[in-house]
């Protein structure tokens, strides 16, 4: 792997989740809704991507100590951009069950033994303690997701068969009256609740009958059957198409249907929670949905979106430090551009331009050409005295409806009252569709430092008269914030 590719790994796999086309952005130009990471496909396409594999760049300090690890060693940036390994419901579900999806740098000495003599690209399935299970070699320089899925599925089925045999032997021991031997056989099965929750739950029930206390809590296993899985994915795709078309009632119905088809799959809940939080403003439902994700086995992206959403709502309710902590936990789970931007908002609202800029740059680095990233960054350029540069970006992107709030912020800081009010009007009454969301956005505008020049303006006060009154300024000497939803 060349140096350029090695360096790019630090951001490219994150970008797979960060890219947010125009239809996937929010009022602040930031990417709310569509599952919290952008839809990943065309709003007019017949089958937009829903299940993206949560690949994360491998780091020794984050290496798992249990379960399995699926390594992907790409050969080039072109491969990363076009690989079929980016999309898979099967792999996405396994990521919620102690199968870590790791992208490795082939040049790292500690990972070279994993690759061995294989040519890049290569995928390697290993145990957490470093034992190789099987490799998937490339064919004609490409890895096929179907081949990788098969390797993981085969290993999981073999392990499941072994547990079934062990469980059956334990039942025979119970019939023979040899309870100690049965307990010895059942305990290891019950401890496999991460990889095999259903088997572990069954073993725990038998242990309880034998007088052994239940080993922790257990959850249902998601549906891995490919036929049923395809039906669920089709429903999710229809839901995403509806959401992209701003048919939010239909999107909610379809996401809920997908959830009912497989209650143990976190992805429908992720899309549903973001729909409530970002589009309809039903924050009670959003909180309940995000907490469901955090209370179940869920992949890193689902957990990150849930933590970010809870953090955003918590800050709006006035618990600033708690909200910041939730968003910091979000980027620890999985780096999302939306979370980076909202952390930047927080620090700028606290008057810490240095930290605000640092997090803005983290978001921008994930997709430097994305117009919504650029408009967001321009808000802080204006706050830092780079008004002319910020205005050029605003002018070039003035037709982006979802970025209206941040466009208003740029013009307000530049002293362009008329344009600022016009963009706010566009944001509140053309982009936002639900009064519950509009009321929260109006409240954010009323306390947002970027609108200090309009604070006492009668037209501004009239425009934001529907504010819900819940959000208060975190500090007095605020020097700049921007809206992200």
MOWO-V449304 format. One record per pair of residues at least 12 apart in sequence whose C-alpha atoms are under 10 Angstrom apart, sorted by the first residue. I is the first residue (numbers start at 1). GAP is how many residues later the second one is. Records with the same first field share a line. If there is no record, write none. Layout:
I: GAP, GAP
//
This chain:
1: 72, 73, 74, 75, 76, 104, 105, 106, 119, 120
2: 73, 74, 75, 103, 104, 105
3: 102, 104
4: 72, 73
5: 69, 70, 71, 72, 73, 75, 100
6: 68, 69, 70, 71, 98, 99, 100, 101, 102
7: 98
8: 68, 69, 72, 97
9: 47, 48, 49, 65, 67, 68, 71, 94, 95, 96
10: 46, 47, 48, 93, 95, 356
11: 45, 46, 324, 351, 354, 355, 356
12: 44, 45, 65, 68, 69, 353, 354, 355
13: 40, 41, 42, 43, 44, 67, 68, 73, 89, 90, 322, 353
14: 40, 41, 42, 43, 320, 321, 322, 323, 352, 353
15: 22, 66, 320, 321, 322, 348, 350, 351, 352
16: 21, 22, 24, 36, 37, 38, 39, 64, 65, 70, 71, 350, 351
17: 19, 20, 21, 22, 23, 35, 36, 37, 38, 69, 284, 317, 318, 319, 320, 349
18: 12, 13, 18, 19, 20, 21, 22, 317, 318, 319, 320, 345, 348, 349, 352
19: 12, 18, 19, 20, 21, 22, 317, 318, 347, 348, 350, 351, 354
20: 12, 14, 16, 17, 18, 19, 20, 21, 317, 318, 347, 350, 351, 352, 353
21: 17, 18, 19, 20, 21, 22, 349, 350, 351
22: 16, 20, 21, 222, 348, 349, 350, 378, 379, 380, 381
23: 15, 16, 18, 19, 20, 220, 221, 222, 223, 377, 378, 379
24: 12, 13, 14, 15, 16, 17, 18, 19, 219, 220, 378
25: 12, 13, 14, 219, 313, 347, 375, 376, 377, 378, 459, 460
26: 252, 253, 312, 346, 375, 376, 377, 378, 379, 401, 405, 406, 457, 458, 459
27: 251, 252, 374, 375, 376, 377, 378, 379, 400, 401, 404, 405, 410, 411, 414, 456, 457, 458
28: 344, 347, 348, 373, 374, 375, 376, 377, 378, 379, 380, 381, 399, 413, 454, 455, 456, 457
29: 309, 342, 343, 344, 345, 346, 347, 371, 372, 373, 374, 375, 376, 377, 378, 453, 454, 455, 456
30: 307, 308, 309, 311, 312, 333, 342, 343, 345, 346, 372, 373, 376, 453, 454, 455
31: 247, 305, 306, 307, 308, 310, 341, 342, 371, 453, 454
32: 242, 243, 245, 246, 247, 273, 277, 306, 307, 452, 453
33: 207, 210, 211, 237, 238, 239, 240, 241, 242, 243, 244, 245, 246, 452
34: 16, 205, 206, 207, 209, 210, 217, 236, 237, 238, 239, 240, 241, 244, 245
35: 15, 205, 232, 233, 234, 235, 236, 237, 238, 239, 240, 266, 267, 270, 271
36: 234, 235, 236, 237, 238, 239, 242, 265, 266, 268, 269, 270, 272, 273, 300, 301, 302, 303, 449
37: 15, 233, 234, 237, 264, 265, 267, 268, 299, 300, 301
38: 12, 300
39: 12, 13, 198, 201, 202, 204, 205, 232
40: 12
41: 196, 199, 200
42: 199, 202
43: 197, 198, 199, 200, 201, 202
44: 197, 198, 200, 201
45: 192, 196
46: 188, 191, 192, 195
47: 186, 187, 189, 190, 191, 193, 194
48: 186, 188, 189, 190, 191, 192, 193
49: 37, 38, 39, 184, 187, 188, 191
50: 37, 38, 39, 183, 184, 186, 187, 188, 189, 190, 217, 218, 221
51: 35, 36, 37, 38, 39, 40, 41, 42, 182, 185, 186, 216, 217
52: 33, 34, 35, 36, 37, 39, 40, 215, 249
53: 32, 33, 34, 35, 36, 37, 38, 39, 40, 41, 42, 48, 246, 247, 248
54: 32, 33, 34, 37, 38, 39, 41, 42, 46, 47, 48, 245, 246, 247, 248, 280
55: 15, 16, 17, 30, 31, 36, 37, 40, 45, 46, 47, 48, 245, 246, 279
56: 15, 16, 44, 45, 46, 47, 48, 244, 277, 278, 279
57: 14, 15, 44, 45, 46, 47, 48
58: 13, 14, 42, 43, 44, 45, 46, 47, 53
59: 43, 44, 45, 46
60: 50, 51
63: 37, 39, 65, 66
64: 34, 35, 36, 63, 64, 65
65: 33, 62, 63, 64, 65
66: 32, 33, 34, 61, 62, 63, 128, 129
67: 30, 31, 32, 33, 59, 60, 61, 62, 125, 127, 128
68: 26, 27, 29, 30, 31, 32, 33, 57, 58, 59, 60, 61, 62, 63, 64, 65, 84, 87, 88, 127
69: 26, 29, 30, 31, 32, 33, 55, 56, 57, 58, 59, 60, 61, 62, 63, 64, 83
70: 21, 25, 29, 30, 31, 32, 33, 34, 53, 54, 55, 56, 57, 58, 63, 64, 65, 78, 81, 82
71: 29, 30, 31, 32, 33, 34, 40, 43, 44, 51, 52, 53, 54, 55, 64
72: 13, 29, 30, 31, 32, 33, 34, 43, 48, 49, 50, 51, 52, 53, 64, 71, 76
73: 29, 30, 31, 32, 33, 38, 41, 42, 46, 47, 48, 49, 50, 51
74: 29, 30, 31, 32, 45, 46, 47, 48, 49, 67, 68, 69
75: 30, 31, 44, 45, 46, 47, 66, 67
76: 44, 45
79: 42, 62, 63, 64
80: 41
82: 60
83: 59, 60, 61, 62
84: 58, 59, 60, 61, 62
85: 38, 58, 59, 60, 61, 62, 63, 64
86: 59
87: 58
88: 57, 58, 61
89: 60, 135, 137, 140, 141, 143, 144, 176, 178
90: 55, 56, 59, 60, 62, 63, 132, 133, 134, 135, 136, 139
91: 54, 57, 58, 61, 62, 133, 208
92: 173, 174, 175, 206, 207, 208, 209
93: 128, 129, 130, 131, 171, 172, 173, 174, 204, 205, 206
94: 55, 58, 59, 62, 101, 128, 130, 203, 204, 205
95: 100, 202, 203, 204, 205, 206
96: 98, 99, 125, 126, 168, 169, 170, 200, 201, 202, 203, 204, 205, 206, 207
97: 96, 97, 98, 99, 100, 124, 125, 200, 201, 202
98: 30, 95, 96, 97, 98, 199, 200, 201
99: 26, 27, 28, 29, 53, 95, 96, 200
100: 25, 26, 28, 199, 200
101: 24, 198, 199
102: 21, 22
103: 20
104: 19
106: 14, 15, 16
113: 17, 19
114: 12, 16, 17, 18, 21
115: 17, 20
118: 17, 18, 19, 20
119: 18, 19, 22
120: 17, 18, 21, 22, 23
121: 15, 16, 17, 18, 19, 20, 21, 22
122: 13, 14, 15, 16, 17, 19, 20, 21, 26
123: 12, 13, 14, 15, 20, 21, 22, 24, 25, 28
124: 12, 13, 24, 27, 28
125: 23, 26, 27, 30
126: 26
133: 18, 19, 22
134: 14, 17, 18, 21
135: 13, 16
136: 12, 13, 14, 15
153: 71
156: 39, 40
159: 36, 37
160: 29, 32, 35, 36, 39
162: 27
163: 22, 23, 25, 26, 27, 29, 33, 36, 37, 40
164: 25, 35
165: 20
166: 16, 19, 20, 22, 23, 37
167: 15, 18, 19, 20, 21, 22, 23, 32, 33, 35, 36, 39
168: 14, 17, 18
169: 12, 13, 16, 17
170: 12, 13, 14, 15, 16, 17, 33, 36
171: 12, 14, 15, 32, 35
173: 12
174: 32, 36
179: 28, 31, 32
180: 30
182: 24, 25, 28
183: 20, 21, 23, 24, 25, 27, 28, 29
184: 23
185: 18, 22
186: 13, 14, 16, 17, 18, 19, 20, 21
187: 13, 16, 17, 19, 20, 25, 27, 28
188: 12, 15
189: 12, 13, 14, 15
190: 12, 13, 14, 15, 16, 17, 24, 25, 26, 28
191: 12, 13, 24, 25
193: 22, 23, 24, 25, 26, 27, 28
194: 24, 25, 27, 103
195: 26
196: 22, 23, 24, 25
197: 20, 21, 22, 23, 24, 25, 100
198: 20, 21, 22, 23, 24
199: 19, 21, 22
200: 15, 17, 18, 19, 20
201: 13, 14, 15, 16, 17, 18, 19
202: 16
203: 12
204: 12, 13, 14
218: 78, 79
219: 45, 76, 77, 78
220: 42, 43, 44, 45, 76, 77
221: 41, 42, 43, 44, 76
222: 39, 40, 41, 42, 43, 44, 75
223: 38, 39, 40, 41, 42
224: 38, 41
228: 33, 34
229: 29, 32, 33
231: 27, 30
232: 22, 23, 25, 26, 27, 28, 29, 30, 33, 36
233: 25, 34, 35
234: 20, 24
235: 16, 18, 19, 20, 21, 22, 23, 24, 26, 33
236: 15, 18, 19, 20, 21, 22, 23, 31, 32, 35
237: 14, 17, 18, 21
238: 12, 13, 16, 17
239: 12, 13, 14, 15, 16, 17, 18, 19, 29, 32, 33
240: 12, 14, 15, 31
242: 12
243: 12, 28, 32, 36
246: 33, 187
248: 27, 28, 31, 32, 185
249: 26, 31
251: 20, 21, 24
252: 16, 19, 20, 21, 23, 24, 28
253: 19
254: 14, 18
255: 12, 13, 14, 15, 16, 17, 18, 20
256: 12, 13, 15, 16
258: 14
259: 13
264: 29, 32, 33, 34
265: 28, 31, 32, 33, 34
266: 23, 24, 26, 27, 28, 30, 31, 32, 33, 35, 36, 37
267: 26, 31, 32, 34, 35
268: 21, 34
269: 17, 20, 21, 22, 23, 24, 33, 37
270: 16, 19, 20, 22, 23, 28, 31, 32, 33, 34, 35, 36, 39
271: 18, 19, 31, 34
272: 13, 14, 17, 18
273: 12, 13, 14, 15, 16, 17, 18, 19, 20, 32, 33, 36, 37
274: 12, 13, 15, 16, 31, 32, 35, 211
276: 13, 161
277: 12, 13, 32, 33, 35, 36, 160, 208
278: 31, 154, 156, 159, 207
279: 153, 154, 155, 157, 158, 159, 206
280: 152, 153, 154, 155, 156, 157, 158
281: 152, 153, 154, 155, 156, 157, 158, 159
282: 152, 154, 155
283: 26, 27, 30, 153, 154
284: 29
286: 20, 23, 24, 27
287: 19, 20, 22, 23, 26, 27
288: 22
289: 17
290: 12, 13, 14, 15, 16, 17, 18, 19, 20
291: 12, 15, 16, 19
292: 14
293: 12, 13, 14
294: 12, 13
299: 34, 35
300: 30, 31, 32, 33, 34, 35
301: 29, 30, 32, 33, 34, 35
302: 28, 31, 32
303: 26, 27, 28, 30, 31
304: 22, 23, 24, 25, 26, 27, 28, 29, 30, 31, 32, 35
305: 22, 25, 26, 28, 29, 30, 31, 33, 34
306: 20, 21, 24
307: 16, 18, 19, 20, 21, 22, 23, 24, 26, 32
308: 15, 16, 17, 18, 19, 20, 21, 22, 23, 28, 30, 31, 32, 34, 35
309: 14, 17, 18, 21, 29, 30, 176
310: 12, 13, 14, 16, 17, 20
311: 12, 13, 14, 15, 16, 17, 18, 19, 28, 31, 32
312: 12, 14, 15, 27, 30, 31, 34, 172, 173
313: 127, 172
314: 12
315: 12, 31, 156, 157, 159
316: 124, 125, 127, 128, 154, 155, 156, 157
317: 152, 153, 154, 155
318: 152, 153, 154, 155, 156
319: 152, 153, 155
320: 26, 151, 152, 153, 154
321: 25, 153
323: 20, 23
324: 15, 18, 19, 22, 23
325: 18
326: 13
327: 12, 13, 15, 16
328: 12, 14, 15
331: 12
335: 27, 28, 31
336: 26, 27, 30
337: 22, 23, 24, 25, 26, 27, 28, 29, 30, 36
338: 25, 35, 146, 147
339: 20, 24, 145, 146
340: 16, 18, 19, 20, 21, 22, 23, 24
341: 15, 16, 17, 18, 19, 20, 21, 22, 23, 32, 35, 36, 141, 142, 143, 144
342: 14, 17, 18, 21, 139, 140, 141, 142, 143
343: 12, 13, 15, 16, 17, 141
344: 12, 13, 14, 15, 16, 17, 18, 19, 33, 36, 136, 137, 138, 140
345: 12, 14, 15, 31, 35, 103, 135, 136, 137, 138, 139
346: 13, 128, 134, 135, 136
347: 12, 131, 132, 133, 134
348: 32, 35, 101, 130, 131, 132, 133, 134
349: 98, 99, 100, 101, 124, 125, 126, 127, 128, 129, 130, 131, 132, 133
350: 123, 124, 125, 126, 127, 128, 129, 130, 131
351: 98, 123, 124, 125, 126, 127, 128, 129, 130
352: 126, 127, 128
353: 27, 30, 31, 125, 126, 127, 128
356: 24, 124, 125
357: 20, 23, 24, 27
360: 13, 14, 16, 17, 18, 20
361: 12, 16
363: 13, 14
364: 12, 13
371: 22, 23, 25, 26, 29, 32
372: 25, 28, 30, 31, 34
373: 30
374: 16, 19, 20, 23
375: 15, 16, 18, 19, 20, 21, 22, 23, 25, 28, 29, 30, 31, 32, 34, 35
376: 14, 17, 18, 27, 29, 30, 31, 33, 34, 105, 106, 107, 108
377: 13, 16, 29, 33, 105
378: 12, 13, 14, 15, 16, 28, 29, 31, 32, 104
379: 12, 14, 15, 27, 28, 29, 30, 31, 32, 33, 34, 71, 101, 102, 103, 104
380: 26, 29, 30, 33, 70, 99, 100, 101, 102
381: 29, 32, 99
382: 27, 28, 29, 30, 31, 32, 68, 98
383: 26, 27, 30, 31, 66, 67, 96, 97, 98
384: 95, 96
385: 28, 29
386: 28
387: 23, 24, 26, 27, 28
388: 22, 26
390: 17, 20, 21, 23, 24
391: 16, 19, 20, 22, 23
393: 14, 17
394: 12, 13, 14, 15, 16, 17
395: 12, 16
398: 25
401: 22, 25, 26, 29, 30
402: 24, 25, 28, 29, 30
403: 20, 23, 24, 28, 80, 81
404: 16, 18, 19, 20, 21, 22, 23, 24, 26, 27, 79
405: 15, 16, 17, 18, 19, 20, 21, 22, 23, 26, 36, 40, 77, 78, 79
406: 14, 17, 18, 21, 44, 75, 76, 77, 78
407: 12, 13, 15, 16, 17, 20, 75
408: 12, 13, 14, 15, 16, 17, 18, 19, 42, 43, 74
409: 12, 14, 15, 36, 39, 40, 41, 42, 43, 71, 72, 73, 74
410: 40, 41, 72
411: 12, 39, 40
412: 38, 39, 40, 41, 42
413: 36, 37, 38, 39, 40, 41, 67
414: 36, 39
415: 36, 38, 39
416: 37
417: 34, 36, 37, 40, 42, 43
418: 41
420: 31, 34, 40
421: 30, 33, 38, 39, 42
424: 17, 18, 21, 36, 39, 40
425: 35, 38, 39
427: 14, 15
428: 13, 14, 35, 36
429: 34
435: 31, 32
436: 30, 31, 32
437: 30, 31, 48
438: 26, 28, 29, 30
439: 25, 26, 27, 28, 29, 30, 31
440: 24, 26, 27, 28, 29, 30, 31
441: 23, 25, 26, 27, 42, 43, 44
442: 18, 19, 21, 22, 23, 24, 25, 26, 27
443: 21, 22, 23, 24, 25, 26, 27, 28, 29
444: 20, 23, 24, 25, 26, 27, 28, 29, 37, 38, 39, 40
445: 15, 16, 19, 22, 26, 36, 37, 38
446: 14, 15, 18, 19, 21, 23, 25, 26, 27
447: 22, 24, 25, 26, 27, 31, 34
448: 24, 25, 30, 31, 32, 33, 34, 35
449: 24, 27, 28, 29, 30, 31, 32, 33
450: 28, 29, 30, 31, 32, 33
451: 29, 30, 31
452: 26, 27, 28
//
